[in-house]
Amino acid sequence: MDAIMRESSFAQYLTQQGIDRGIEQGMRRGREQGIRESTIEDILDVLEVRFDADAPGQFAGHIRAIDDLQQLKQLLRAAVQVDNLDAFQHALDAEA
């Protein structure tokens, strides 16, 4: 009987560890997704403020298709630094 109790407790422990890891991974993915979405919105906001209220529309689909956060951060820097929308398009094409 003691062996069964120990096995049951160990199985519960392993199950709980798996659940905890799953929760941690889910939270991390959620944070990463939130940062990604925020960075996308920042890029579109910068383009709108710097160039034209319609400027984000021509780039939004392409930008939203990018999953890599580092690429998005580079595009945010480009949106802040480029002199015109053609230069931003070139930066966007380089990230693709």
Secondary structure, DSSP 4 states (H G I P E B T S, - for coil): -HHHHHHHHHHHHHHHHHHHHHHHHHHHHHHHHHHHHHHHHHHHHHHHHHT-TTHHHHHHHHHHT---HHHHHHHHHHHHH-SSHHHHHHHHHHH-
